[in-house]
Amino acid sequence: MSSGSALWYLTRGSGVVALMLLTATTVVGVLSAGRWRSERWPRFAVAAVHRNLTLVALAFIGVHVATTIADGYAPIALKDVFVPFASQYRPIWLGLGALTLDLLLAIGISSALRRHIGYRAWRMLHWAAYATLPLALVHGLGTGSDARRGWMAVLSLACLALVVVAVAGRVVHSHQPRVQLLAGAATLAVAITLGVWYSGGPAKSGWAARAGTPSPLLKTTTTSTTSVHQLASAHALTTFSGRLVGRLSSSGPDGFGDAAIAMAIATRGGEPGVVRLTLWGSALEGGGLAMSRSQVSFADARSGTVYSGSVVGLQGTLVVADVSAGGSKLRLVMRLQIDGAAGGVTGTIHAAPVSSSVTSDDVQ
């Protein structure tokens, strides 16, 4: 598994864990605010659990942020982590994640300075904690690569349900029924709004484009809806043609059904060099991969130039990739024959210069 793939998995995993920890923090916070306690769990113990859960959640958010920036797949800078709605990549949905982090940091800092800022100011800031979970949910569903997966929808629903149940329990035992009924109604309204938004937004195909993904990144997720034959014949000028001989390795599927395939293939005849192709995506039941992202490079053995880019068309074992180095851009059309048992790859390659960018439909 490449470092890029590892960072991608770590980003997703840490984000999911942070969401679950935020849910637990919110539930415990609701119970603590309602002065819940038992013989085995006195109030100071509940408060300690709440504080520690918040700290662990912040730690996982830190891992989530660091790996997202280090991965480099999406154009996310350090400022985008703290300044909401300033990113070029899905600005609204990434901005909600930045807003969540800002609120959590403000709550944590105010708690540490509680004696200096006073109880009333601390209390007002602490009310913002109730907004962090819905903001984190919308951020994850709006910009996460797992938004359309059934397990992510179920997990998000479970997180919402836990908070709704906790708020309902507090309403039932409240000494201020009007205030708590209002809070309960607001919680239920947020839950319904999130459900309606998800069903008409991230759950629908084409969400990546509507969410604000830059067009160059949309090209890396293009699969079946882009005509591979049109891409292959877009430019008739041939740079070189040759044979391919190489090796293949794969990893996964993991517990989430994700897998990766990596190939290192030498070109024979025409222009000698090495093609490296890595695909990430969801494993298919009948074998193969539904690609979600890719990396492609071609190292020219004669000049030493390394062209890098991504797959812009994929249909079975026919792969079309655009790679570039400096101002030069090539389209590689590869017909592959894969021997899964032996881990071998053979086939043919045809390369031609590209003078203009290729447009494509958004496919998740």
N, C-alpha and C positions, 0 to 999 in steps of 0.2 A: 504494500500500500504506500502510495506516495505521500509526501508531507502535506501537499494540498488536500488530498483526500482525508488525511487524519485531522487536519484543522477543520474541514467541513463537517465531519462527524462530531468533533468536539464542540463546535459552535452550536450545532443543533441539539446535542445532548445536554449541554450546560444550560441552554435556553429553556428546555423542557423542565429540567430539575429546578431552575430558578422559578418558573411559573408555579410548580407544585409547592415550593417553599413559601412563595408569596401567598398562596392560598392558605397554607397552614398558619402563616403569620396573621393573616386577616381574620381567620376563624378564631384563633386564640386571642387576638386583640378585641374582637367583639365580646367574647366570653369575659375577658378581663375587665372591659369597660362596664359590663353588666354586673360586675362584682361577683362573678361566679367563683365558687370555691367548694372544696369538700374536705373531709378529714384527711384524706391522703394527699390532696392538692390544695394547700393553703394559698392565699392570694399572692404571697411573695414568690411562691414556686411557679404559679401561672405567669406572673410578670417576668420571672427569669427565663422561662421557656420562650415567651414572646420576644424578649430582647435577643436571645441567642439565635432563634430562628431568623430574625431580621438580619443579624450579622452574617449567618451562613448564606442567606439569600443574596446579600450584597457580594459575598465572595464568589458565588456562582455567576452572578451578573458580571463581575469583573472578568472571569474566565470567558464568558460569552462575548463580551466586548473585545477583549484582547485577541481572541482567535478570529473574530470577524475581520478586524483590521489586518491581522497578520496574513490571513488567507489571501487577500488581495483580489478575490474573484469579482466582488462588487466594489465600485469606487466609493468607499466609505473612509473618511479621514477622521482623525482624532477629534476635531472640532464638531463633527456630526454626532459624536457620542453625547456631547453636553449641550449643544445649541440645537434646539428643536426646529424641524422643518427647513433646515439649511442644506440638506444633502441633495446631491444629484440623483441618488438612487432611492426610488420610492419615498419621496420626501415626507409625505403625510404619515405613512405607517412607520417609517423609521423614526420620524420626529416624535411619535407617541412613545416609542421606546426610550428616546432621550429624555422626554418629559418625565417618564416613570423613574428613571435613574436620578434626575434632578430632585424630584420629590422625596425619594428615599434618602438621598444625601442630606437634604434639608431637614428631614425628620431625625436622622441620626445625629447630625451636628447639634440641632436644637435640644435633643435629649441629653447630649453630653454637656451642654451649657445651660441646662434647665435652671440651675440655681442662680445663674447670672441674668437670664432673660425673664424670669418670673413664670409662675404657673399659667397665667392667662395666655401669654404669648405662646408658650409651649403647647398649650391645649389647642389653640387655634391652628397652629402648624400641624399638630398631630391629626386633626380631622382630615388632612389631605391624604393620610394613609389609606382611607377607604377608596380613594380614586386610583390607587396604584394597580390593583388587580384588574379592573376592567381595562385600564390603559394598556397593561401588559398583555392581556388577552387579545385586544384588537391589534396591538403591535405584532404579536406572534402569528396571528391568523392572516394579517395583512401583508406581511413581508416574509414569513417563514416558508421554506420549501416543502413543508409537510402539511400545509393548510388544507389541501384537498384529500388528504389521507383520512380514512375512517377513524383510525385510532386517535388522531389528533383532535378530531371533532368530538369524540367521546370523552377524551381527557379534558378538553375545554368545558364541555357540558358538566362533567363531574365537578370541576373546580367551581363553576358558577353555582351548582346545586348545593355544594357544601356551605358556601357563603350565604345563600338564601335561607338555608335551614338554620344556620347560626343566628342570622338576623331575626328570623321568625321566632326562634326560641327566646331571644332577648325581648321581642315585642310582647310575648305572652307573659313574661315575668317582669315587665316594666312597671315602674312607679310613675312614669310620665307617658301615659298611653298615647297622647296626641303626637308628641314628638317622635316616639318610636314607631307609631303607625305610619307617619310620614316617611320615616327612614325606610320602613319595610316596603312601602309603596314605591319609593324611589329605587330600591334595590331590585324589585320585581320588574319595574319599567326598564331598567338598564339591561336585565337579563333578556327580556323579550326583544328589546331593540338590537342587542348583539346577535340573537338568533336570526332575526329577519335580515340584518345586514350580511351575516355570513352566508345565508342561503342564496342571496342575490348577488353576492360579491365573490369572496375567495372560493366558494364552492363551485362557481361557474368557470368553464374554460375561458381562456383569454384574459384572466385576471392580471397576469404579469404585466401586460401592456397597459391596462387600465390603472394599475397601481403606481405606474411611473417608472418602470424599468427602462433604462437607457436603451435605445435601439441597437447599439452594438452588442449588448448582452443578450438581447432577444434572439440574435442570430445563433448563439451557442446552444439554444434550446430547441432549434428548429429540427423537426424530424419528418413525419410522414406528410404533412400538409404542403411542404415545399416540394415542387417537382424536381426530383433528382436529375431526370433526363434533361430538363431545361437548363439546370445549373451546369451540367456536364457539357452541353453544346453551346453555351452562351458565347464562348470565344473559340474560334476555329484555329487560331494560331498556336502551333504546337511548340513548346519549349523542349520537352523530351518525353519519351515513352520508354518503359522498361518493365522488367519482371521484379517481383517482390519475394523475398525469402526471409523469414524471421521466426521469432518465438512469441508466445502468448502466456500471460499469467492472469489469474483472476482471484478476487477475494469476495467473500459473502456468498449467499445473502446473510445479513445479520438478523437480529431480532426484529428489526423494522422492515425487513424485506429489501434492504438496499444492497447493492453489489457494485463492484468495480472491475473493469477489464483493462489491462495494459498490454500493449504490443510494442516490440522493438523489431523493425523490419528493414533489411538492407535492400537498396535498389541495385539491380543488375542491368547493365546495358543503358544506353542513353546517358544520363547524368548520375554518376555513382554518389551514394550518400546513404543516410539512415533516417527513416521515418519513425517517430515515436508517437503513439496514439494511446490516449487514456480516456475511457468513457466511464462516467458515473451515472447511476440511475436505479430504477426498480427492477428486480429480477422478475421475469415472466414465467408463468407456470410451465409452459411448454419449452422453456429454454430461451436464452437470449436476454436482452436488456432493453428496457424503455428508457432511453437516454434523457437525463436532466441537465447534464453539463459535460464539457469535454475539454481536452487540451491536445494540441497537435503541434509537432515540430518536424522540420526537415533540415538536416545538417548536410550541406553540400561538401562532399569530400574533397573536391578540387579547390574551391576558394576558401573553405572553412567558414562560410557564412551560414548562420543558423536562422532559419525562418520559423516563426512561431505564430500560432493562431488557434482556430477551433473548427469543429465540424459544423457545416452549414446545411448538410443534407445527409440523411441516413435512411436507407431502404434495404433491409436485410443485410447482406454482406457488401452492398455497394455504398461506399463512403465518399462524400465530397467535403473537402476542407479548404478553407482560405487561410493562407499563412503569409506573413510579410516580414521583411527585414529592411529597415531604413525606409526608402521610398518605393521599394520593389515589393509587389504583391503577386502571389501565385495561387492558382486554384489547382488542387490535387484531386484527381478522380481515381479512386482505388477500388478494384474489384478483388475481393479477398476470398480465399478458400481456407477455412479453419479446420484443423484437425484437433478437436478438443482432447482426445485421449492422449495424443503425443505432445500436445502443447505447441504445435507448429502452425505457421501461417505462410501461405504462398499466395500468388496472385499477380495482377498487373497494375501499373500506375501510368497515368497520363497527366502531364502538367502543362498549364498555359498561363500566361500573364493575365492579370485582372486590372482593368483600367478604371473601373467604377465599382462602388459598393453594391452588394446584392441585398435587396429588400426581402423580407420574409414575414409570414404570419406568425403570430405569437402562439406557441404551444407549450403547455406546462407538462 
